[in-house]
């Protein structure tokens, strides 16, 4: 059990999941205010536009893991998805609203499958009680990013008066997660960074 708590691959999985959760919950809580800042929209319009990226996330969660496993490309889905999400999170800062929403939808299509892939690393190394400990440790610590993300986004929005400024923080967190994910390994893989 203690090996699972202290294993470098489990700790690395925790880091990736923690940073992923910062973006996941940051988007969850602050996407409506980002869309509201785009112009004079009714509450209904804001709600409908806020739902579009999550519809794309639903579609991505239902299709991308299946395609990645069939092709043997789970790490590509995770690392590529994290880097793509990091770029897409910045779309509202540089693009007009309609284009930004379209790019944002693309990024959100990969956000849920990434979570599924992160949870495949402990089972590849442990079984029994050690596996339960590794998965529990991963979930318990990683999910705290869901608290940190909205808190940081709220603090940045309050300090700057612009809800979109926190997107830089989320994008940086996801980019670091993508870099860290390059070093995740299944038990039968070597220690070289993934290509």
N, C-alpha and C positions, 0 to 999 in steps of 0.2 A: 504493500500500500504506500509506504513512504517513497519508494522508487517512483511511483506514479506522480506523487506530489512534487517531486524535485527533478523529474526527468526534463532535460533541456527542450525536447520536442513538445512536451505538454506545456511548459512555460512559454514557449514560442507561440503555440496555438492560443494560449490565453491572451498574449499580447495582440495577436491578429484579431481575435474575436472582440477584445476590449475596444480597439480602435474602430473596428467595423460597427460596433454598437453606438459609438459616439455619432457616427454619421446617420445610422438608422433612426435613432431617437431624436437627433437634432432635426432631421428632415420631418419626422412625424409631428413634432411640436411647432416648428417654425415655418413650414411651407405655406400655410395660409397667410401669415403676415408678409411673407416675401411676395406672394401673388397679389395681396392687397396693395402693396406698394407700387404695383405696375400701373395703376390707374383707377378710374372711377368704375368699380365693379360692385354689383349687388352681392349680398351674402350668399345667395343661391349660386351666382356665377363663380364666386370664390370657392365654394364647396365643390362644385362640379370640376373646376380646373384642378383643385387639389386632389381630387380622386383619380385623375388621369394617370399620373405617375405610379400610383398604387395599383391601378389596373395593369399597367405594364409590369410591375413587380410580380403580380399574381401570375401573369402569363409566363414571365421568365422563370418563376419558381416551378411551374408545371412542365416546362420544356427543356431548359438548359441543363439541369443535372442529368436527365436521361440521355441527352445528346453527348454530354461530356463523358459519361461512364461508358457508353457504347463505343466511343472513339478512344477511350483510355486517356482522356485529357482533363482530369479533374484539377490538376495544379494550374493548367492554362486557364481554366474557367475561373479559378480563384484569383490568381495573380493578375491575369489580364482584366478580369472584372473589377478588381480593386483599383488598378491604374485608370481604367476607363471611367469608373465612378468618380475618381479624384478630379479628372478633367471635366466631366459633365456637371459636377457640383458648382463649377465656376461659370457655367453658361449664363445664369441670370445676371452676372456682373458685366458681361461683355456683349451680349446679344439682345436684340429686341424681344419683347415678351413672347411672341408666338414661337420664334425659333428657339428661345431659351427653354420653353416648356417642352418642345419636341426633343431637344438634346437631353434635358433632364429626365424625360420618360425613358430614353435609351439607357441612361445610367442606372435608373431605378430598376430596370429589367434584370440587372445582375445582382441586386443587393440581397435578395433572399437566398438564391442558390449558393452564394459565398458562405453563408452561415451553415448550410448543410455540409459543404465540403470540409470546413474547419473541424467539424465533429467526427470526421472519418480518421483522423490521425491517431488519437489514443487507442481506438479499437485495433489498429494495425500493430500495436506494440504490446498491449496488455490483455489480460482476460480475468474473469472472476472478480474478486474484491479489488484488485489493482485497477481493473478497467472501470469499475463503478467509482472508485476514488478519483481516477483521472478525469472522467467525464463530469463528475460532480464539481471538482476543482475548476475545470475549464468553464463550466456554466456559472458557478458562483462568482468567480472573479471576473470573468469576461463580461458578464451582463452588467457589472457596475458601470461600464461605459455608457449604458443607457441612462444612468443618473448624471454622469459627468457631461455628456453631450448637451442636453437641454440646459443644464446649469451654466455651462460656458457660453452657449449661444445666447442665453438670457442676459448674462453679465455683459457680453459684447454689445448686444442690442441696446442695453440700457446706457452703456458708456458712450456709444457712437450715435445712437438714435437711428441707426440703419440696420434692419434685420438681415440684410444680405451680407453684411460684413463678416458675420460668423461663418459664412460659407468658406472663407479662406482657411479657417481653423479646421473645419470638417474635411476639406479637401486635403490639407496637409496631413491630418491624422490617417486618412485612407491611403495616401501615398506611402506613408511610413509602414502601414499594414501590408501594402503590396510588396515593399522591399523586404520586410520580415518574412513574408510568405514564401519568398524565393528559397529560403533555407529550411522550410518544412520538408521532412522526409518520412516516407514509410519505412518500415523496418528493413526491407530488403534493398533499400537504395543507398548509394554512396553518399559521401559528405560534400560533394561539390555542389555549388549553387546551381539551381535549375536554369535551363536555357529555353 
